[in-house]
Amino acid sequence: AELLNSIVDIEELVVPSEKERELTYKNAIRSCEPQQLVSLLKCIHRRREERLEKGKKCTAVDERYYKNAQHNLYSELSFVLDKEKKELEQYVESCLS
Protein backbone atom coordinates (compact mmCIF):
# COMPACT_ATOMS: atom_id res chain seq x y z
CA ALA A 1 0.00 0.00 0.00
CA GLU A 2 2.93 2.31 0.73
CA LEU A 3 4.15 1.94 -2.85
CA LEU A 4 0.76 2.98 -4.23
CA ASN A 5 0.84 6.16 -2.16
CA SER A 6 4.35 7.06 -3.32
CA ILE A 7 4.00 6.42 -7.07
CA VAL A 8 4.00 10.12 -7.93
CA ASP A 9 7.22 10.60 -5.92
CA ILE A 10 9.16 7.78 -7.59
CA GLU A 11 11.74 9.13 -10.02
CA GLU A 12 11.58 8.18 -13.67
CA LEU A 13 14.20 5.67 -14.81
CA VAL A 14 17.20 7.39 -16.39
CA VAL A 15 18.53 5.87 -19.61
CA PRO A 16 22.15 6.97 -20.14
CA SER A 17 22.06 6.56 -23.94
CA GLU A 18 19.99 4.99 -26.69
CA LYS A 19 22.55 2.16 -26.98
CA GLU A 20 21.96 1.29 -23.32
CA ARG A 21 18.16 1.61 -23.39
CA GLU A 22 17.31 -2.10 -23.63
CA LEU A 23 19.95 -3.09 -21.06
CA THR A 24 18.66 -0.43 -18.65
CA TYR A 25 15.10 -1.68 -19.12
CA LYS A 26 16.22 -5.29 -18.69
CA ASN A 27 18.04 -4.49 -15.45
CA ALA A 28 14.97 -2.74 -14.05
CA ILE A 29 12.82 -5.80 -14.84
CA ARG A 30 15.38 -8.21 -13.40
CA SER A 31 15.63 -6.24 -10.17
CA CYS A 32 12.10 -7.43 -9.25
CA GLU A 33 11.83 -4.22 -7.20
CA PRO A 34 8.37 -2.64 -7.43
CA GLN A 35 9.90 0.87 -7.27
CA GLN A 36 12.14 0.04 -10.24
CA LEU A 37 9.16 -1.25 -12.19
CA VAL A 38 7.21 1.95 -11.52
CA SER A 39 10.28 3.97 -12.51
CA LEU A 40 10.50 2.00 -15.77
CA LEU A 41 6.78 2.47 -16.46
CA LYS A 42 7.15 6.22 -15.93
CA CYS A 43 10.12 6.38 -18.32
CA ILE A 44 8.39 4.45 -21.09
CA HIS A 45 5.08 6.27 -20.56
CA ARG A 46 6.76 9.66 -21.02
CA ARG A 47 8.72 8.42 -24.03
CA ARG A 48 5.55 7.00 -25.59
CA GLU A 49 3.74 10.34 -25.12
CA GLU A 50 6.65 12.24 -26.69
CA ARG A 51 6.74 9.90 -29.69
CA LEU A 52 2.97 10.11 -30.20
CA GLU A 53 3.15 13.92 -30.16
CA LYS A 54 5.68 13.68 -33.00
CA GLY A 55 3.42 11.31 -34.92
CA LYS A 56 5.62 8.29 -34.21
CA LYS A 57 4.66 4.90 -32.84
CA CYS A 58 5.90 3.38 -29.61
CA THR A 59 8.98 1.26 -30.28
CA ALA A 60 8.79 -2.53 -30.04
CA VAL A 61 11.39 -2.51 -27.24
CA ASP A 62 9.40 0.05 -25.24
CA GLU A 63 6.17 -1.86 -25.78
CA ARG A 64 7.69 -5.20 -24.76
CA TYR A 65 9.27 -3.89 -21.56
CA TYR A 66 6.21 -1.81 -20.67
CA LYS A 67 4.00 -4.90 -20.83
CA ASN A 68 6.58 -6.95 -18.93
CA ALA A 69 6.87 -4.33 -16.17
CA GLN A 70 3.08 -4.01 -15.94
CA HIS A 71 2.64 -7.77 -15.64
CA ASN A 72 5.32 -8.12 -12.94
CA LEU A 73 4.17 -5.11 -10.93
CA TYR A 74 0.43 -5.83 -11.05
CA SER A 75 0.91 -9.54 -10.34
CA GLU A 76 2.96 -8.82 -7.24
CA LEU A 77 0.73 -6.01 -6.00
CA SER A 78 -2.47 -7.98 -6.57
CA PHE A 79 -1.05 -10.86 -4.54
CA VAL A 80 0.26 -8.70 -1.69
CA LEU A 81 -2.71 -6.33 -1.50
CA ASP A 82 -5.36 -8.92 -2.45
CA LYS A 83 -6.77 -6.65 -5.16
CA GLU A 84 -7.67 -7.23 -8.78
CA LYS A 85 -4.92 -6.55 -11.37
CA LYS A 86 -7.31 -4.39 -13.40
CA GLU A 87 -8.03 -2.15 -10.41
CA LEU A 88 -4.30 -1.70 -9.73
CA GLU A 89 -3.59 -1.05 -13.39
CA GLN A 90 -6.20 1.70 -13.55
CA TYR A 91 -4.79 3.36 -10.44
CA VAL A 92 -1.15 3.20 -11.53
CA GLU A 93 -1.95 4.37 -15.08
CA SER A 94 -3.87 7.34 -13.69
CA CYS A 95 -0.79 8.28 -11.63
CA LEU A 96 1.43 8.13 -14.72
CA SER A 97 -0.72 10.53 -16.71
Disulfide bonds with the S-S distance in Angstrom:
none
